[in-house]
């Protein structure tokens, strides 16, 4: 059983211990995210916006992979943020299926949407970590979160509050809150995974 306090403490300590790469990769992904969000209504900007969106997905995958490797005691380099581009289509798949499942649940009476949002919440991390397909990643997330709905919901609320505080600190605080919450999320994922044989190994 994981502890929310322990996960946040772990995230903070990992951030401090790997300050340089945490700050560099977070600054990069925030900068790309900001640039991607600034679109203009001109035909020429459509392709630029599309290219920036593809780049954003690739570096989001790489960002998660770097933090997973640090968690596993490795020492990744900044340029590895581009190395996992082969997972683009799988990650795009889970980025579509996960919100659709949540949206479908919300339409069905709101409660199922919240339930599925929590149960499938580790799908992106699982996909990057194990390189399984989006459906298998969602099944595995559903399996490892069994019996911990309320605690995981409280964890994500705490993560959300942390990043809101980071944003309120003139946005600069996100350079601390985003990597800290990423490490904390990976910590919870690893703790939950200890309880079960991964679905991906049985398929």
VEXSE-120911 format. One record per residue (C-alpha): x, y, z; residue number from 1; chain; residue in one letter. Coordinates in pm, 1 decimal, always signed. Each point is the difference from the previous one (the first is absolute). Example, Ala and Ser with C-alpha at 12.3 -4.5 7.8 and 13.67 -1.06 7.14 Angstrom:
! residues 2
[[+1230.0, -450.0, +780.0], 1, 'A', 'A']
[[+137.0, +344.0, -66.0], 2, 'A', 'S']
//
This chain:
! residues 203
[[+0.0, +0.0, +0.0], 1, 'A', 'X']
[[+145.7, +335.4, -100.1], 2, 'A', 'X']
[[-3.4, +318.7, +203.5], 3, 'A', 'X']
[[-89.8, +335.5, -156.1], 4, 'A', 'X']
[[+235.8, +179.4, +234.3], 5, 'A', 'X']
[[+279.7, -245.6, -79.1], 6, 'A', 'X']
[[-56.1, +39.2, -374.2], 7, 'A', 'X']
[[+22.9, +379.5, +16.5], 8, 'A', 'X']
[[+306.9, -20.1, +221.0], 9, 'A', 'X']
[[+157.0, -243.2, -244.9], 10, 'A', 'X']
[[-80.7, +230.2, -290.8], 11, 'A', 'X']
[[+158.3, +298.7, +172.8], 12, 'A', 'X']
[[+312.2, -190.7, +100.1], 13, 'A', 'X']
[[+47.2, -143.9, -350.7], 14, 'A', 'X']
[[-44.3, +345.8, -148.2], 15, 'A', 'X']
[[+266.8, +144.1, +229.8], 16, 'A', 'X']
[[+237.6, -289.9, -63.3], 17, 'A', 'X']
[[-32.3, +36.1, -378.3], 18, 'A', 'X']
[[-48.9, +374.6, -15.1], 19, 'A', 'X']
[[+174.5, +77.8, -328.4], 20, 'A', 'X']
[[-171.2, -250.0, -229.0], 21, 'A', 'X']
[[-334.3, +49.7, +178.5], 22, 'A', 'X']
[[+9.9, +375.4, -60.0], 23, 'A', 'X']
[[+131.5, -22.3, -357.0], 24, 'A', 'X']
[[-252.5, -256.8, -119.3], 25, 'A', 'X']
[[-289.6, +171.5, +179.2], 26, 'A', 'X']
[[+93.8, +342.3, -137.8], 27, 'A', 'X']
[[+18.9, -151.3, -347.9], 28, 'A', 'X']
[[-334.8, -177.4, +15.6], 29, 'A', 'X']
[[-172.8, +306.7, +146.3], 30, 'A', 'X']
[[+150.1, +221.5, -271.6], 31, 'A', 'X']
[[-113.1, -235.9, -277.7], 32, 'A', 'X']
[[-342.3, -28.6, +159.8], 33, 'A', 'X']
[[-34.7, +379.1, +10.5], 34, 'A', 'X']
[[+112.0, +33.9, -362.1], 35, 'A', 'X']
[[-241.8, -274.2, -108.4], 36, 'A', 'X']
[[-289.1, +178.6, +165.8], 37, 'A', 'X']
[[+62.6, +323.7, -188.4], 38, 'A', 'X']
[[-173.6, -68.3, -327.4], 39, 'A', 'X']
[[-114.0, +248.8, -264.6], 40, 'A', 'X']
[[-282.2, -27.9, -247.1], 41, 'A', 'X']
[[+211.0, -7.2, -313.4], 42, 'A', 'X']
[[+39.7, -292.6, -240.1], 43, 'A', 'X']
[[+377.7, +7.1, +35.7], 44, 'A', 'X']
[[-22.1, -42.9, +374.8], 45, 'A', 'X']
[[-203.8, -322.0, -24.8], 46, 'A', 'X']
[[+299.8, -209.0, -98.4], 47, 'A', 'X']
[[+223.5, +174.8, +249.7], 48, 'A', 'X']
[[-255.4, -67.1, +272.8], 49, 'A', 'X']
[[-27.1, -363.8, -107.0], 50, 'A', 'X']
[[+378.6, -39.5, +7.2], 51, 'A', 'X']
[[+16.8, +159.2, +345.8], 52, 'A', 'X']
[[-272.1, -233.4, +126.9], 53, 'A', 'X']
[[+189.6, -304.8, -127.6], 54, 'A', 'X']
[[+319.7, +133.1, +160.9], 55, 'A', 'X']
[[-184.4, +59.8, +325.8], 56, 'A', 'X']
[[-121.3, -360.2, +12.6], 57, 'A', 'X']
[[+349.7, -133.1, -74.1], 58, 'A', 'X']
[[+166.6, +204.7, +271.9], 59, 'A', 'X']
[[-279.1, -81.3, +246.2], 60, 'A', 'X']
[[+78.9, -368.1, -56.3], 61, 'A', 'X']
[[+372.8, +69.9, +39.3], 62, 'A', 'X']
[[-60.1, +207.6, +311.1], 63, 'A', 'X']
[[-185.7, -285.4, +167.5], 64, 'A', 'X']
[[+269.0, -248.5, -107.0], 65, 'A', 'X']
[[+279.4, +215.2, +144.2], 66, 'A', 'X']
[[-179.1, +21.3, +335.6], 67, 'A', 'X']
[[-67.0, -374.0, -2.4], 68, 'A', 'X']
[[+370.0, -66.6, -61.3], 69, 'A', 'X']
[[+101.7, +233.4, +281.6], 70, 'A', 'X']
[[-244.3, -181.5, +228.7], 71, 'A', 'X']
[[+167.9, -327.2, -100.0], 72, 'A', 'X']
[[+341.0, +136.0, +102.3], 73, 'A', 'X']
[[+127.2, +84.3, -348.1], 74, 'A', 'X']
[[+154.8, +324.6, -124.1], 75, 'A', 'X']
[[-171.9, +108.7, -322.1], 76, 'A', 'X']
[[+114.0, +297.0, -207.9], 77, 'A', 'X']
[[-210.0, +292.4, -119.0], 78, 'A', 'X']
[[+3.5, -101.4, -368.3], 79, 'A', 'X']
[[-170.2, -328.1, +92.3], 80, 'A', 'X']
[[-319.5, +201.2, +13.0], 81, 'A', 'X']
[[-18.3, -63.2, -377.3], 82, 'A', 'X']
[[+94.4, -368.9, +6.3], 83, 'A', 'X']
[[-341.4, -161.4, +47.9], 84, 'A', 'X']
[[-160.8, +135.5, -317.8], 85, 'A', 'X']
[[-88.5, -354.7, -110.1], 86, 'A', 'X']
[[-268.5, -2.1, +269.0], 87, 'A', 'X']
[[-175.3, +296.3, -163.6], 88, 'A', 'X']
[[-295.6, -190.4, -147.1], 89, 'A', 'X']
[[-55.8, -210.4, +312.2], 90, 'A', 'X']
[[+11.5, +308.8, +220.7], 91, 'A', 'X']
[[-232.4, +185.1, -234.4], 92, 'A', 'X']
[[-235.5, -297.2, +27.9], 93, 'A', 'X']
[[-12.0, +10.5, +378.8], 94, 'A', 'X']
[[-28.3, +380.5, -13.1], 95, 'A', 'X']
[[-320.0, -45.6, -201.5], 96, 'A', 'X']
[[-149.1, -308.7, +166.4], 97, 'A', 'X']
[[+50.5, +116.9, +359.5], 98, 'A', 'X']
[[-186.5, +334.4, -38.2], 99, 'A', 'X']
[[-270.9, -171.1, -206.0], 100, 'A', 'X']
[[-57.0, -254.4, +278.1], 101, 'A', 'X']
[[-19.8, +277.7, +258.3], 102, 'A', 'X']
[[-229.7, +209.8, -219.1], 103, 'A', 'X']
[[-225.5, -300.1, -58.5], 104, 'A', 'X']
[[-17.0, -57.3, +374.5], 105, 'A', 'X']
[[-83.2, +364.7, +67.2], 106, 'A', 'X']
[[-282.1, -15.6, -252.2], 107, 'A', 'X']
[[-129.9, -310.7, +174.7], 108, 'A', 'X']
[[-62.2, +183.7, +331.6], 109, 'A', 'X']
[[+334.8, +160.5, +91.8], 110, 'A', 'X']
[[+97.1, -257.5, +266.1], 111, 'A', 'X']
[[+120.1, -264.7, -252.6], 112, 'A', 'X']
[[+213.3, +268.2, -165.7], 113, 'A', 'X']
[[+177.0, +84.3, +325.1], 114, 'A', 'X']
[[+39.4, -369.9, +77.8], 115, 'A', 'X']
[[+156.3, -77.4, -338.7], 116, 'A', 'X']
[[+216.2, +313.8, +14.2], 117, 'A', 'X']
[[+160.0, -136.6, +317.5], 118, 'A', 'X']
[[+16.9, -366.2, -103.2], 119, 'A', 'X']
[[+159.9, +75.0, -340.3], 120, 'A', 'X']
[[+219.5, +284.4, +126.6], 121, 'A', 'X']
[[+328.9, -190.8, -13.9], 122, 'A', 'X']
[[-49.8, -114.2, -360.9], 123, 'A', 'X']
[[+245.7, +251.9, -154.6], 124, 'A', 'X']
[[+274.7, -86.3, +249.8], 125, 'A', 'X']
[[-54.7, -373.5, -49.8], 126, 'A', 'X']
[[+13.9, +37.4, -378.1], 127, 'A', 'X']
[[+330.9, +186.4, +12.1], 128, 'A', 'X']
[[+145.3, -233.2, +261.7], 129, 'A', 'X']
[[-96.7, -331.6, -161.0], 130, 'A', 'X']
[[-57.7, +101.7, -365.2], 131, 'A', 'X']
[[-328.7, -190.9, -13.2], 132, 'A', 'X']
[[-293.3, +115.2, -211.1], 133, 'A', 'X']
[[-254.8, +254.2, +124.6], 134, 'A', 'X']
[[-271.5, -255.8, +77.2], 135, 'A', 'X']
[[+236.9, -221.4, +200.4], 136, 'A', 'X']
[[+133.1, +306.9, +185.3], 137, 'A', 'X']
[[-353.5, +95.8, +97.9], 138, 'A', 'X']
[[-77.7, -355.1, +113.5], 139, 'A', 'X']
[[+314.2, -3.4, +211.4], 140, 'A', 'X']
[[-79.1, +336.1, +155.9], 141, 'A', 'X']
[[-347.9, -126.7, +82.4], 142, 'A', 'X']
[[+151.2, -310.8, +159.9], 143, 'A', 'X']
[[+262.6, +168.2, +218.5], 144, 'A', 'X']
[[-241.8, +263.7, +130.7], 145, 'A', 'X']
[[-255.2, -253.8, +121.9], 146, 'A', 'X']
[[-101.6, +61.6, +359.7], 147, 'A', 'X']
[[+173.8, +338.4, +22.7], 148, 'A', 'X']
[[-246.8, +231.1, -175.3], 149, 'A', 'X']
[[-44.9, +254.2, +278.4], 150, 'A', 'X']
[[+365.2, +19.7, +92.8], 151, 'A', 'X']
[[+106.7, +42.6, -362.5], 152, 'A', 'X']
[[-268.6, +265.8, -48.5], 153, 'A', 'X']
[[+136.0, +189.2, +300.8], 154, 'A', 'X']
[[+351.9, -40.7, -139.2], 155, 'A', 'X']
[[-96.4, +157.7, -334.6], 156, 'A', 'X']
[[-183.1, +280.4, +181.2], 157, 'A', 'X']
[[+318.0, +67.0, +199.0], 158, 'A', 'X']
[[+204.0, -1.0, -322.8], 159, 'A', 'X']
[[-249.3, +239.0, -158.3], 160, 'A', 'X']
[[+19.4, +234.8, +298.8], 161, 'A', 'X']
[[+380.1, -10.2, -10.8], 162, 'A', 'X']
[[+8.3, +102.1, -365.4], 163, 'A', 'X']
[[-261.6, +271.4, +51.3], 164, 'A', 'X']
[[+226.0, +146.5, +267.4], 165, 'A', 'X']
[[+291.0, -29.4, -242.7], 166, 'A', 'X']
[[-196.2, +187.8, -265.2], 167, 'A', 'X']
[[-106.8, +268.1, +246.1], 168, 'A', 'X']
[[+365.8, +65.2, +81.6], 169, 'A', 'X']
[[+22.3, +196.1, -326.6], 170, 'A', 'X']
[[+28.9, -328.5, -190.8], 171, 'A', 'X']
[[+358.7, -40.8, +118.4], 172, 'A', 'X']
[[-116.1, -233.4, +272.7], 173, 'A', 'X']
[[-91.3, -253.8, -268.5], 174, 'A', 'X']
[[+371.5, -63.1, -43.5], 175, 'A', 'X']
[[-16.7, -154.2, +347.4], 176, 'A', 'X']
[[-354.1, -136.1, +18.0], 177, 'A', 'X']
[[-2.8, -181.7, -336.5], 178, 'A', 'X']
[[+314.7, -212.5, +52.0], 179, 'A', 'X']
[[-88.1, -59.2, +365.7], 180, 'A', 'X']
[[-348.1, -121.7, -93.8], 181, 'A', 'X']
[[+142.4, -211.5, -284.7], 182, 'A', 'X']
[[+236.7, -179.4, +236.5], 183, 'A', 'X']
[[-283.1, -39.3, +252.3], 184, 'A', 'X']
[[-227.2, -151.6, -266.2], 185, 'A', 'X']
[[+267.0, -248.3, -103.7], 186, 'A', 'X']
[[+54.8, -88.6, +365.1], 187, 'A', 'X']
[[-370.5, -80.6, +43.6], 188, 'A', 'X']
[[-2.2, -197.1, -325.5], 189, 'A', 'X']
[[+296.8, -208.3, +113.6], 190, 'A', 'X']
[[-156.0, -62.6, +341.1], 191, 'A', 'X']
[[-331.0, -108.8, -151.0], 192, 'A', 'X']
[[+176.4, -223.1, -252.5], 193, 'A', 'X']
[[+166.1, -197.8, +280.3], 194, 'A', 'X']
[[-337.9, -147.0, +97.9], 195, 'A', 'X']
[[-82.7, -167.7, -330.2], 196, 'A', 'X']
[[+147.9, -190.6, -289.4], 197, 'A', 'X']
[[-16.1, +252.8, -285.3], 198, 'A', 'X']
[[-273.2, -64.8, -255.0], 199, 'A', 'X']
[[+257.6, +59.4, -276.2], 200, 'A', 'X']
[[+196.0, -308.1, +104.8], 201, 'A', 'X']
[[-300.2, -226.1, -28.6], 202, 'A', 'X']
[[-113.0, +112.3, -344.6], 203, 'A', 'X']
//
